């Protein structure tokens, strides 16, 4: 068992690489779509490049999480890295041949999401397999911190590497470099894992049909909920067909769940109040998290007058707080309990959102010593979101045997991911509605054309500011509600009987 830290580090490193690619397209997308022949007036056609990754990400979780419970974490992890590498290679070759256009690029991003999505629950499950008690929550927090750090540095990593590698293919080099990185992580994990005892599985089969139905249904809901033209509508143009089909497929999964003697998700877990509470809290946190990720950069550009770089730097204060909070949450939860830690994190995020709801147009000029007040609020908000990750994950993992940690970890991440997608659609819908309602019909009667333009700009900025204030209040309320759910559903005891029966010997 002396190789546990090495196993966890290699798994986390691979997760970090995959997380980098989740957000790397933020800065690379214009160059990518230009190289496959899309013009700026048809830029909305590039939306499937993003939804393709998210779709693969969601579809993979229940499938690969459950499969790892039977086959073992390390072999399935290596398989995920192979799929991720294949997707990276396909993405890197998009536009090089006549047949390798937009569908080719979407297929590559889908495979990247498929492999990368499996790494998230596998890394969490491996942490839960290797450690127990206080050390488990620290391990879970460390894994979550690596994932969040990858998401934070993804856009900067992509832009920097593409700029430095101009003669080697620019943006394509970013995806080519994934291949040796994936080989190092997967190969090292396989070699280190040979000396580690394998967990006994509670079953010898996977409910492939059930996992496939659940993953496909959620993937269709991703397509339905993701806005493909956010300036005019809150959801995809395929909302009705994809959404209806997604609901039908998820309903079929529910029907199968009721009929199976050994369903994909154990009935004991579904009857657990703590599992229901952690899942609901994760959905609510996902919605609120999307508020910060989407609205803070927009606020920077539309109200504070920052450029794209300045808006990104403003958001970075929030993003830096998340991995720090993830580690802190893991340490604290192991000592004072998951429930108290989760509630504290949600309270911290709620307080930060409440402070942000009072921001003015000159907010960036206010300072507390050498630090801007806005940066402190954003850092505290990110810290709060990070703190809740490990305790919510630990709560669900401690309700299951070690043989079901892969599935349990998948459900934790799925809840937060679906919450983020619902939040993205709701934000787009609410933003479009409230902006038009607040702005109304401007009264532009000044004979000076330049003055009318300046007056309209001031009205638009004021409308956006009022809209974002209301959204931040809603986000604060969601965090408070998540805290109440945790208070009422998560038990006082830090460890369940299931954990004590299945924990590895220290």
N, C-alpha and C positions, 0 to 999 in steps of 0.2 A: 504493500500500500504506500510505499515511499514515493511512488510515481504520481500520486494524486495531483500535486501542484502542477507538474509538467503536463499531465493530461488536460487539466482545466485551462492552463495557459494556452496550449495549442488549439483547443476548441474555441476559446475566446478570441484568439488571433484570427482564426478563420471567419468567425462571426463578424469581427471588426472589418475584415476585407469585404465581406458581403454587404455590410451596412454602408461602407463607403460607396458602393455601386448603387445603392438604393436611391441616393440623392445626388450622385455624380452628374446626372443628366440636367440638373438645374442650370449649370453653367455650360454644358456641352451641347444641349439640345439644338440651339440655332445652327451650329456647324454640322451637326448630325443630319438634320432635315435638309439642309442645303446640299449635302453630298448625295442625298438620295433623290434629289430633283424637286423637292417641295419649295414653293415660293412663299413669301410672307403673307400673301392674301389667302393662302390655303393652309395656314399654320395650324388651324384647328384639327386638321387631319392627323397631326402628330400626337394627338391625345392618346391613341391606343399604345403609343410607346410607353406612356406612364401607366395606363390601366393594364397593359399586358404584364408588366412587372408585378403590379399589385394583385392581379388575378392569379398569377402563378404562385405568388407569396401566400395567398389565402388558401388556394387549393391544396398546396403541399402540406400544410400544417397537420390536419387530422390524418392524412394518409401516412406521412413519414413519421409523425410522432407515435402513432399506434404500431407501425411496422418496427420501429426501434425497440418497442417493448418486447417484441418476440425475437427479432434478429440480433439485437445488441446495438448499443449506441455507436460504437466506433465504426463498424461496417456500414451502417446507414449514413453516418456522417461522411465517410469517404465517398459514398454514392452521391450524396448531395453536392460535394465538391466537384465531382466529375460532371454532373449535370450543370452546375454553375459555370464550370470552365467551358463546356460545350456552348452554353448560351453566350459566354463572353466572346468566343471565337466567331460565332455566327454574327453577333452584333458588330464586331470589328471589321468584318468583311462586307457589311451592308454598303451597297452603292458601287462596289468594285466591278460587278458584272451586270448585264442588262436584266437578269432575272432576280438579282439581289436588291430589290427595292424596299418599299415600306413594309410589305408583308414579311419579308426576310428579317428586317430590323425588329419588327414586333415579335416574331417568333424567337429571336435571340433574347430579347428582354423578358419574354415569358419564361424561357428556360432558366435565365438568371434568377428570376423571382421564384421559380419552382425549387431550385437548389438552395438559394439564399433563405427562402421561407422555412425550409426544413431545418436549417442550422439554428434558428432561434430556439424552438422548443427542445431540440436535441442538446444544445449547450446547457440550458436550464435543467433538463432532466439529468444530464451527466453530473452537474454540480450537486443535485439532490441525491444522486446515487453515491457519490464519493464522500459526502460530508453529512453530518447530522448535527442537531442542536444549534448552538450559537454559531458554529463554524459554517453551517449550511446557509444561514441567512447572509453571512459575509460573502460566501462564494456566489450566491445568487445575485447579491448587489454588485459584485465585481464583474460578473458576466454582463449584467444589465448596463453597467457603466461602459464597458467596451463597446456594446452595441450602440449606445447613445453617442459615445465619442466618435464612432464611425459615421453616424448620421451627421454629427456636427461638422466634421472635417471633410465630408464628401464633396460638397461644391468647391471648396478651396483646393482640395486635393486634385480634383478633376481639372480645374482651370490651370493650376500650376504645372501639373505633369504634362498637360496638352501643350502648354506654351514652351516648356523646356524640350519637348520631344517633337518639335515641328518637322525636322527632316525625317523623323522615324514614323510619321503618320499622324501627328497631331492627336486628335481625339481618339483615333483608333488605337494608339499605343496605350492609352489608359485601360482599354479592355484587354489588349494582348498581355499586359503585365500581370493580369489576374491569373494566367495559367501557371507560371512558376510559383506565385504566392500560394495558390490553391494546392499545388503539388507538395510544397514544403509543409503546409499545415496538415493535409490529409496523410501524407507519408509519415510525418513525425508522429501523428496521433496513432496510426496503425502500429508503428514500431513500439511506441511507449505502451500501447494498450495490450500488447502480447503478454506482458508480465503482470497484468492486473486481472484479478479474478472476475469472472463474468457473473452478473446478477442472474439468479434463477428466475425464469419467466413463469408467470401465473397461468399462461395459456400457450398453446403451440400454434395458433392460427390468428389471423387478423380478419376482421369483418370488412373485407375489401369493398363489398357492395355498399355497406353503410358509410364507410369512410369516403368512398367515391361520391355518393349522393350528397353527403354533407359538404365536402369540398367543392363539388360542382355547383351546388345551390348557392353557397356563399360567393363563389367566383362570379356567378351571374348577377348577384346583388351588387358586387363591386362595379360591374359594367353598368348596371342601372343607376347607381348612385353617384358615380364620378362625373362631375360636370365636364362636358366636352367643349362647351362654349360658354364659360361663366359670365361673359358680358351680357348675355341675353337670356340664359336659362340656368336653373339651379342644378339640374341633373342631366344625364345623358339623353340624347335624342332617342335612344333605345330604352328609355325608362319603362314604358308599358310592356313591350314584349319581353325584354330581358328580366324585368322585375317580376312579371307574372310567372314566367318560366322558373325563375329562381325560387319563388314562393312554393310553386308546385313541387319542385325537386326537394326542397327542405321538408315539405310536408310528407313526401314519400319516405324521406329519411326518418321522420318522426313515427310514421306507420311501421317501418321496419324495426325501429327501436323498441316499440311496444310488443312486437311479435317474437323477437329473438330471445332465445334462452340466455345467451351471453351477448348482449348488445355492445355496440362500440363504446358507448359511455356507460359505465356501471350504474345501475339504478340507485344503488346506495349513495353514489356521488350526487346524482340529480336530486335525491331527497334531502341532501344536506343543506341546512340553513346557511352554514358558513360558505359553502361553494356558491350558492345562489347570491349571497351577499357580496362575495369577492368578485363574481362575474358582473353583477350590476354596477358595483363600484368601478370596475375596470372600464365598462362601457361609458359611464359618466365621465371618468377621467379622460378617456379617449376623445370625447366630444370637446371638453374644456381644453385639452392639449392642442387640438386643432385651432382653437381660437387664437392662441399665442403664435403658433407657427404661421398662420395665414395673415392675421390682422396686424401684428406688430410691424412687419416690413411694409405693408400697405399704408399704415398710419405714418410711418417714417417718410414715405414718398409723397403721399397726398396731403398730409397736414403739416409735417415738420419741414417739408421741402428738401429732403435728403435725396442724393442720387442712389443708384442701385447698390453701389458699394457701401455707402453710408447706412442704407436700410439693412443690409446684411450684417454690418457690424453692430447695429442696434439690436438685432435679433440674437447675435452671438452671445450677449450677456445672459439671455435666457438659456440658450443652448449649453453654455458652459456650466450653468447651475445644475443641469439634469444629471450628467455623469457623477459630479461631486455628490449630489443628493443620493444617487443610487448606492454608492459605496457607504455613505453615512447611514442610510436607511438600513442596509444590511447589518452594519455593526450595532446600531441601536436596537433594532428589532430582536437581535439575538440576546440582548440583555434585559430589555424591559417588556418584550412581547410584541407580536405583530399588530394587534389591534391598536394599542396606544400609539405605536410608531406611525401606522397608516393614518390615523386620525390627525396626528400632529402634522404630517406632510400635507394632508388635504386642507387643514386650517391655515398653514403657511401659504399655500397657493391661493386660497380664497382671500386671505388678507391682502396679498399682493394684487390680485385682480381688483379688489375693492379700491385700493389706492390708485390703480391705473384708471379706474372709471372716473376719477376726478381730474385727469390730465387736461391741461390747457394747451393752446397752440404754441406757447412759449415754454413748454415743460422742460425742454432740453437745456434751458438756461439756468434752471434751478439746481443748486449744488449743496451737498452735505460735505463740507470740507473740499477735498480735491476730486470727489466722486459725484457724478450727476445722480440726482434723486431717481430719475427714470431708470438708470442702469441698476441701482440698488433694488428697485421694485422688480425689474425683470429677472435679476439674479435670484431673488428670493422666490419668485414664481417658479423658475426652473428647478431650484433646490427642492421646493415642495413636491413637484411632480416626480423628481428623482427619488425622494424618500419613500414614496408609496410603492415603488415597483417591487422591491424585495419582499416586504411583508405580505402583499397581496398574492404574490407567487408562492411564497412559503405556506400560506394558509391553504391553498388548493393542493399543493404537493404533499402536505402533511396529512391530508385526508385520504391519500391513496397509498397502495403498496408500491414498493420499488419497481415491480414489474409493470406498473401503469404510469410511471412518471413521465414518459414521453407523451402520452395522450393528455395527461393533466396539464403539462406545460404548454401543449398546443392550445388547449382551451383558454388558458390564461392570456396568451398573446392574441388569440382570435378575438376575444371579447374587446380588448383595447383597440385592435385594428379596425373592427367593425364600428366601434364607437367613433373613431377618427373619420371613417368614411361617412357615417351619418352626420357628424359634425361639419364636414366639408360641404355636403349638400345643403344642410340647414343654414350654414353661414352664408352660402351663396344666395339662397332664396331670401333670407332675412335681409341681407345687405342690399340686394337689388330693390326689395320692397321699401325698406326704411329710407334709403337714400332718395328715391323718387318721392316718397311721402314727405320727408323733411324739406327737400329742396323746393317741391311744388313748382309753380310757374314763376320764375324770377321776373320782377318788375324792372325792366331795363329801359328807362325813359331818358337817361342823360344823353344830350345831343353829341357829346364827345365819344367817339367810337372806342378810343383807347381806355377811357374811364369806364365804359360799359364792360369792356373785357376784364379790367381789374376788379370791378364790382362782382361780376359773375364768378371770377376765381375765388374771391373771398367767400361768396355764398356757398360755393361747392366745398371749399375747405371746411367751413363751419358745419355743413351738412354731414360730411364724412366724420368730423370730430364727434358730433352728437351721436351718430350711428355707432361708432366704436365704443363710446362711453357706455351705451346701452348693452352692447355685446359683452363688454367686460363685466358688467353687473350680472348678466346671465351666466357667464362663466364662473363668477364667484359663487352664485347660487348653486350651480351644478357641483362645485367642489364641496360646499356645505352639505348638500344632499348626499354625496358620496361618503362624507364623513359620518353622517347619521346612519347610513346603511351599514357601514363598518361597525359602528357602535352597537347596533341592534343585532347584528348577525354573527360577527366574528367572536369566537369564544375567548374567555380569559386565559385559558391554558395555552401555552406556546406550542405544545407538542401533543399529538393525538396518539391513541393506542396503535393505530395503523403504523405510525412512524416508529414507535418503539419496538414494534414487532419486526420491522423490516430494515431498520437502520444498520449500516455496516459497522463492524466492530472497529473501534478506534485502537 
